[in-house]
Amino acid sequence: MRGKILARETHLLFMRNKQIEELKPGIPRSLLLLFSGLFWSLAGIMLCRQAAIWFLSFGHVSLWWVSLLGLCVVSVVYGFGFKRIALNNIHRIRLLPASSCAFAFQSWKSYILIGFMIGLGIFFKKSDLIPIPILAFVYLIIGSSLFISSLHFYRHVFRGAFGSR
């Protein structure tokens, strides 16, 4: 009797998992790479846009000096941080099944980190803990690094679409 109950519970659990799997929107890996690239690009553009609005409102800050310094810092942040994260993400996506959940373009840990970073950005933007000129510079660096890193995703999308290495 106990074996039949256990078998029935196992069968019900299997059926429930199968139903959940059917609800997941499955898309090809190439679209996951494209979604990830778009996500990184849009986040980078939004941050750079906000930084530009702040920089233009200062008036007394020379945008040439800020741009030159920003370019140097972005090169370091991109090279040692975001490039590695993007390439690891691309590798993870390439290891997924041919058709995967549409939300798999980021790992679940990344969603938590993204939520934390958005919350932190809103907090610092609303509070006076960090002066706006410094916050604008941080937004510019992170936004530029995100946008440049997003190009790796597009390269892999086109590499898969056209079969080049």
C-alpha positions in Angstrom: 0.0 0.0 0.0 2.8 2.4 1.0 4.6 1.7 -2.3 1.5 2.5 -4.4 1.1 5.9 -2.5 4.7 6.7 -3.1 4.5 5.8 -6.8 1.3 7.9 -7.2 2.9 10.9 -5.5 6.0 10.5 -7.7 3.8 10.4 -10.8 1.8 13.5 -9.7 5.1 15.4 -9.0 6.4 14.3 -12.4 3.2 15.5 -14.1 3.3 18.8 -12.3 6.9 19.4 -13.3 6.0 18.5 -16.9 3.2 21.0 -16.9 5.5 23.7 -15.5 8.0 23.0 -18.2 5.3 23.4 -20.9 4.5 26.9 -19.6 8.1 28.0 -20.0 8.5 30.1 -23.2 11.2 28.2 -25.1 13.3 30.1 -27.6 16.6 29.3 -29.5 20.0 30.0 -27.9 20.7 32.7 -30.6 17.7 34.7 -29.4 18.9 34.3 -25.8 22.2 35.8 -26.9 20.4 38.6 -28.7 18.1 39.3 -25.7 21.1 39.5 -23.4 22.9 41.8 -25.8 19.9 44.1 -26.0 19.4 44.0 -22.2 23.1 45.1 -21.7 22.9 47.7 -24.4 19.7 49.3 -23.2 21.0 49.3 -19.6 24.2 51.0 -20.7 22.4 53.5 -22.9 20.1 54.5 -20.0 23.0 55.0 -17.6 25.0 57.0 -20.1 22.0 59.1 -21.0 21.4 60.0 -17.3 25.1 60.8 -16.9 25.1 63.0 -20.0 22.0 64.9 -18.6 23.8 65.5 -15.4 27.1 66.5 -17.0 25.3 69.0 -19.3 23.5 70.5 -16.4 26.8 71.3 -14.6 27.9 73.9 -17.2 31.3 74.5 -15.6 32.6 71.0 -16.1 34.7 70.5 -19.3 33.2 67.5 -21.0 36.5 66.9 -22.8 38.3 66.2 -19.6 35.5 64.1 -18.2 35.3 62.1 -21.4 39.1 61.5 -21.5 39.2 60.4 -17.9 36.1 58.4 -18.4 37.6 56.6 -21.4 40.6 55.6 -19.4 38.5 54.3 -16.5 36.0 52.6 -18.8 38.9 50.7 -20.5 40.0 49.3 -17.1 36.4 48.5 -15.9 35.5 46.9 -19.2 38.7 44.9 -19.5 38.8 43.5 -15.9 35.1 43.3 -15.2 32.3 43.5 -17.7 34.1 41.7 -20.6 34.7 38.7 -18.4 31.1 38.7 -17.1 29.8 39.0 -20.7 32.0 36.1 -22.0 31.1 33.9 -19.0 27.4 34.6 -19.8 27.9 33.8 -23.4 29.6 30.5 -22.5 26.7 29.7 -20.1 24.1 30.4 -22.8 25.9 28.3 -25.4 25.8 25.3 -22.9 22.0 25.5 -22.6 19.7 23.2 -24.6 18.9 24.2 -28.1 15.5 25.6 -26.9 15.6 27.2 -23.5 13.4 29.4 -21.3 13.3 33.0 -22.6 14.4 34.3 -19.1 17.6 32.1 -19.2 19.5 34.9 -20.9 20.7 35.8 -17.4 21.4 33.4 -14.6 19.1 33.7 -11.5 22.1 35.1 -9.5 22.4 37.9 -12.1 18.7 38.8 -11.7 19.4 39.3 -8.0 22.5 41.4 -8.7 20.6 43.5 -11.3 17.8 44.2 -8.8 20.3 45.1 -6.1 22.2 47.4 -8.5 19.0 49.1 -9.7 17.9 49.6 -6.1 21.3 51.0 -5.1 21.3 53.3 -8.1 17.8 54.7 -7.2 18.9 55.1 -3.6 22.0 57.1 -4.5 20.1 59.1 -7.0 17.4 60.1 -4.5 19.8 60.6 -1.5 22.6 63.1 -1.1 25.2 60.6 0.0 27.2 60.8 -3.2 27.5 64.1 -5.0 25.9 64.2 -8.4 29.1 64.9 -10.3 30.7 61.7 -8.9 27.5 59.7 -9.4 27.3 60.9 -13.0 30.9 59.8 -13.6 30.1 56.3 -12.1 27.0 56.1 -14.3 29.1 57.0 -17.3 31.7 54.3 -16.5 29.2 51.5 -15.8 27.0 52.4 -18.7 29.8 52.6 -21.2 31.3 49.3 -20.0 27.9 47.6 -20.2 27.3 48.9 -23.8 30.8 47.9 -25.0 30.4 44.5 -23.4 27.1 44.0 -25.1 28.9 43.9 -28.5 30.3 40.5 -27.5 26.7 39.1 -27.5 26.0 40.5 -31.0 29.3 39.1 -32.3 28.2 35.7 -31.2 24.7 36.1 -32.6 26.1 37.0 -36.0 28.8 34.3 -35.8 26.0 31.7 -35.3 23.8 33.2 -38.0 26.5 33.3 -40.6 28.6 30.4 -39.5 31.9 32.3 -39.3 34.4 31.8 -36.5 
